[in-house]
Amino acid sequence: MQEQEASCVVAMMPSPGMGHFIPMLELAKRLIRHNNLTVTIIIPSSNPPSTVQTTLLRSLPTSISHTFLPSVSLSDLPSITNPELGVALTVLRSLPSFRRTLLSLSSTHHRLAAFIIDSFGLDAIDIASELHIPSYIYFTSSAMVLSLLLHLPYLDQTVQGNLKDLTEPVQIPGCVPVHGKDLLVPIQERNNEAYNYILHLSNRFKMTQGIISNSFSELEPKTFKELQKGEPDMIPVYSVGPMVNVDQTNGTANKYLTWLDEQPRGSVLFVCFGSWETISSAQTHELAIGLENSKQRFLWVVKRPDNLGNSTFFNDINAQANHLDFLPEGFVERTRGMGLVVPFWAPQAQILAHKSIGGFLTHCGWNSILESIANGVPMIALPLCAEQKMNAVLITEDFKVATRLKIGENGLVENEEITMVVEKLMEGEEGKKLSYRVKELKDAASKALGENGSSTKQLSELVFMWKTP
């Protein structure tokens, strides 16, 4: 009995990028609600810690500790390296220091009960296996993307040519069909390093003890039914989401929230493309004119366009502050009062939770989608990279909580399209339907996380296994 009551430690390692880092912190906070369980977060990186990272880490409860692994260099990589490969290589080059850290944890703690790794860091499971520590993947995207990756080895063997060139939609188990051009970007073309690496990861999923999914059964019921059939060769999948950050703080946040306090309920469109993604100067111009012509209130988190040179998220946030010379001339002055432009970063979770927010123009990162659903905010989809086009299909065709912007023949979403879609979302009947549906999913998310909710039960099942020797 004393052995069961002894504190057990869960080690976690996120991949670089706030889209992986934030949900890992949220999972850690959820885990420590269970008695006699503590968490240590091991953080690899190729850059010094960002201001936002350190702020979030300082806000964590004392039962969650963290350690930064020594930064690794990626200077030998070409500038066109696929972002997913850059993330994976950061983890791979951090493995020697990770080994030393995990050995230290194993020697100083009574029992290291589990190791939770982001899917891009799967090569670290070999080290955990050597130390007889059970490994779990924390999958920070949709169950649809998870189903695709588990299905990828089969597609690789049975489909000829590039997936993006398929004339018929791809049938993903338990999911709505997806056209090849909307699949996960790194797997659309076979003849590249990214495809081979994603395939490598997919083949390693079953080498872990289970997959922890940042989604919930009521959101993707058909997909989870397929993933959790319980057949002998299937890896256990635990749906524990939505893990969304509700504690973001920043020294400059108050003025944004104060501005929102002054706006009517449900009247503001929030425009944000995540912590990493940027759009071209041409698309930035079209977006600005489209927002201005819509005559709708907006709060736009804007970053310097990628073709003009842009610092990464891990650099200091203030690096781009007040440098808005890339916006159309006179835009900020003409939209003053109607809109608020925020340089580089804002506390997204707090903003989406504000009563004045009535819509969200998003890049369709999974964290952003979950935060929008958790707050009952309908969306406009403008996917940019990674799995975001798949997510756009999911929220428009399956969840039916969003409308998707159409790309013109010039490769841009033109300002007329933006104006029309924004007006429909904020004032039209279509927006009302989307708003009604997303509020249904908000209620479902709240129930899933409740005391007897589906996600709470799944997480408790995991913790019980870890705490039982």
N, C-alpha and C positions, 0 to 999 in steps of 0.2 A: 504493500500500500504506500509506503514511504517513497518507493521508486516511482510510482505513478504521480505522486504529488510533487516530486522534484521538478524544478524549473527546467524546461527544455527550450532550446534555442533554434530558431529558424534563420538560416542564412539566405540572403537574397542578393541577386546581381542584375541590375537593369542594364540594357544596352544604352549607349549614348543617345541623347535626344529627349526633349521634354515629353514627347508623346509616349515614351517608354518609362521615363523617370517618374512622372506624376502618378500614373496608375499604380506603379510599384509602391510608392509611398502610401497611397490610399489602401492598398491591400495590407501593408504592414500595420497601419492604424486599425484596420478591421480585425487583424489577427490578435493583437495584444488585448483585445477586449476579453479574451479567454484567459482564465486564471493560470498563473505559472507558465506563461509563454512570453519569451522576449524575442526580439528581432535584431539582427545585425545586417546592415545594407552595405555591400561592397561595390564601390563605384569606379568603373573604368572610364578613361577619357583620353582624348588626344589634345585637350585644351585645359587651361586652369578652370576651376569652378566658376560658374557664372554667379552674378548677384542674386538672381532668382533662385538658383539651386541652393545657395547657402542660406538664403532667407527661409526657404521652405524647410530645410533641414533643421534650422534653429527652432522652428516652431513645433517640432515633433515631441511627443511624450518621451520621458527619460527611459522608458523601457525599449525604445528604438534607438540603437546606436548606429554609427556609420563610420566608414573608413574610405578615403580616396586612395585608389591605387596610383602609383606613379604614372604621370602622363606618358603616353607613347607617341612616337613621331610617325606621321604619315607623309612627311615631306618628299619621300621618294615616289609617291603616287602621282600619276598624271592628273591634271586639273579636271579632266573629264570623267574621272572615276565615278562609277555609279554610286549614289548615296548609300544604298543598302550594302554595297561592298565595303565602303568606308567604315560603316558601323561595325560590320562583321570583323574587319581587319583590326579595328581598335580593340575589340574583345580578344581576338586571337593573339595579338601582340602583348596583351596584358596577362596572359595565362601564367607565365612564370611568377609574377608578383601575386597573382590570385592564389596559386598553389601555396606559396609561403603564408599568405593570410589565412587560408582555410586550415592549413596545418596548425597554425597558432590558435585558431578558434577551437579546433578539435582537442588540443592539449589543455586549454584553459577552462573549457566549459564541461559541465557534467555530462551533457548529452546534446549533440548536434542532431536534431531530429529530422531536419529536411533542408534541402537546398532548392531554392526556387530561382529559375533562370529565365530570362527573356528568350524568345525563340531565336533571335539573332546571335545568341551566345551559347548555342547548344554544344559547341566543342568543349565547353568547361565541364560537361557532365562526366567526362572521363576521369577528371581529377576527383570529383565527388565519389565516383564509383570506387576508385582506389582506396578511399577512406571509408567505404561502406556507408555512405550517406545517401539516402534515397533522394532522387532528383525529380523535380516537377517543372514543366514549362508553364510560365505565366503568359498566356496569349492575349495580347493587348489590342486585338482588332476583333472584328465580328466573327460569329460562328460560321458565317458564310465563307469568309476567307480561310478559316481553319479547315472547313470541309474541302475547299479547293486544294489546299496544300496537302491534305491527307490523300486526296484523289490524284495529285500530280504525278506520282510514279506510274499510275495506270495510264494517264493521258500521254505521258512521255513515250510509253511503249506502243500505244495504239493510234496516235494521231500523227499524220505525216505533215511535214512543213511547219511553218510558224503558226502559233495559236492566233495571232492577230489577223491572219489572213483567212481564217475559217469562214465559210459562207453561211453556216448554220450556228446558232447559239450553242455554247457549251453547256451540257447538262451536268450540274454539280449536285451531288447527292443531298437531297433535302432542301434545295434552294430554287429560286426562280432562275430560269436560264439567263446566261450572260453572254453577250457577243464578245468575240475574241479581243476586239479593240478596247473593251472595257475591263478586261482581266487585269490582275496584278501586273504592273508595268514590267518588272524585271523578268517575267516569264513569257512575255509576248513573243520574243524572238529567241530561238534556240542557240544561235551561234554567238553567245557572249558569256562572259564570266559570271554575270549576275544570275542568268538562268541556271547554270551548272551549280552555283552555290545554293540557290533556293532549292533545287532538286536534292542536293546533298543534305540540307536541313530537313526536308520532308522525309527522307529515308531514315533520319535519326530520331524522329518524333517517338517512335515505338520503343526506343531504348530507355525512355524515362518511365517513372512509375505512374504518371498521369499528366493531364493537361488541365490547368486552371484557366477558365475562360472569363474574360471581362465582358460578358453579356449575360442575359438572363432568359430563362426558359419561356416566359410569357412574351418576350420580344421576338424570338426566333424559334417558335415551337416546332415547326417541321424539321428544321435543321438539327436541333438538339435531340429530337426523337430519333433521327438517323445516326447522330454521333453517339448516342447513349443506348443503343440497342443491346449492348452487353454481350455481343458475340465473342467467342473465345479469343480471336485474334485482334480484337479491338482494344485500344488503350482507353482507360477510364477518362472521361471528360467531366469536369465539375463546373457548373455554371454558377458564378458567384457575384456577378455584376448587378447594377452598374457601379463600378468604382470611380467616382468622380470627385474631383477636388473642390471642396467648399470652403477652404481656409486660405486661399491665396491672399497675400498681403503685399503691399508695395508702398514705399513712401510717397509716391505721386498719385496713388489711387484715389484719394479723397476728392480731388477736383473733378474727376470723371464721374464719380458717383453723385457728387453734389449737383453737377449739371443734369444728370439723369433724374434727380429728385425734382427738378423744376419742370420736367416734361410730363405731358398727360399719360395716363396709364395705357400701355400697349401701343404707343405711338412711334417708337424709335426702332429703326433697323440697325442691328449690330453687324458690322462688316469686319471680318477677321480671317486671316489665312494661316493661322497657326504660328508656331515659334520659329520654324525654319523656312517655310516656303515664301517665295517672292514671285511677283509677276513682272512681265516686261514693262518697259516705259510706255509702249503703245497700248497695252491692256490697262495699265494704270490710268492713262488719259481717257480711254473709253469708259472705264468705271466711274471716274470722277464726273464726267459730263453726264453719264446716265443717272447717277445719284442726284446731281444738281437739277436735271430736268424732271425728275420724278416729283419734286416738291415735297418729298417725305423727309421727316427727321431721321438723322443717321448719326451713328458713332462709328468711325472708321479707324481701325488700327492699321497704320500704313508703314510699310518698310520701303527703303530705297530699292528701286527696280533692279532685278538681277543683272541686267545688261549694263548697268551704270556702276557696278562694283558695290558689293554689299558685305558687311562684316557678318560673321556667323553669330548664331544665338549665344554661343558661349562667351563671346566678348561682352564687355560692359554695355548694358542697355543704353546708357547715356550717349554712346558713341554716335547714334544717329538722331538724337533728340534735336528738335528745332531746325533740322535740315530738310525742308519741304520744297526745295527749289525745283524738284522734278514734277510737281503737280501743275496742272494748267494755270497759266497766269491769271491771277485774280480769283482763283477758285475758293481759297480759304476765306477771303473777304466777302465774296458774293454769298457764300453759304453760312456765314457767321450767324449764330442764333438758331438756324435750322439744323446745322450739322456741327459735329465736333471731330476734329482730326487729332488722333493720338499717335505720336511717333513711336514706332517699333513694338511696344508691348503694353498690355493692359491686363488687369486681373479678370480674365475671361469668365471664370465661374461666378464671381460676384456680379459681373455685369449681366450675365444671362439670368441670374436670379432676381434682377431688379424689376419692379412692377411696370416700369415704363417701356421695357423691351417687348416689342411685338413681332419681331422677325429676326432671322439670323442668316446672313449671306456668308457661307462657309466653304472652305476647301474640302470638306467632308473627311477630315481626320476623325478617327473613331472616338477619341476623347471628346472632341467638339460635338459630335452627334449625340453621345451619351449625356453630356452636360445640357444640351438643348432639350432632349427628351425629358431629362430629370426635372427641368424647369418649365416644361410645357410650351416651348417656343418653336413654331414652325420654321422651316428652312428654305433657303434658295441654294441650290447646289452648283458650285463651280470647282469641280475636282481638278487637281493639278498634277499629282504624281503618285507613286507607290500604289497602294490599294484603293485610292480615293475614288476612282471611277467605279469600282465594284460597290463601294459604299453608297455612291450616288444612285446606282441602280437599286440598291436595297431600300434606301429611304424614299425613293420616288415610286417604284413599282411594287414593292412589297409592303413596307410600313405605311406608305401613302401619307407622309408628313412633310413632303418637300416638293418643290418644282425645280427642274433643271434648266439652266441657261443653255441656249443653243449657240454653238460656235459657227461663225460665218465662214464664207469661202476663203477669206483672208487669214483664217486661223485665229481670229479674235472674236470674243463676244462683243458685239458692237453696242454702242451706247443706247440705240433705240430699243434693242432687246432688253437691256438692263432696266431702262425706264419702264417698259411695259410690264416686265415680270415683278419689279418692285411695287408698282402701283397695284397689281393684282393681288399680291401677297398682303399688302398693308391695308388695302381698302376694298378689294373685290370679294365676290362670293367664294372664289377658289381659296382665297386666304382663310376665310371663315371655316371652310370644310377641313383644311389642313390643321387649323388651330384646334378644332373639335377633336380630330383624331389624335393629335399629339398629346392632348390633355388626357385622353384615355390611356395612352402609354405611360404618361407621367404617373397616373394612379397605379398602374401595373408595376412600375419600377418601385414605387414606394412600398407596395405590398410585398414585393420580392425581397426587400431589405428589412421588412418588419420582423418581429420576434418569431413568428411562425412561417415566414416567407420562404419561398423556394431557394433563394440564394443563401439565406441565413442557414438553412438546413444543410445545404451542400458544403458550406464552409465549415460548419460544426462537425460534419462527418469527417472531413479531412483532419481537423485539429485533434479529434478523438483518436484517429489512427496514429498521429504523430506523438501524442502524449502517452500512448499505450506501448510499453516496451515490447 
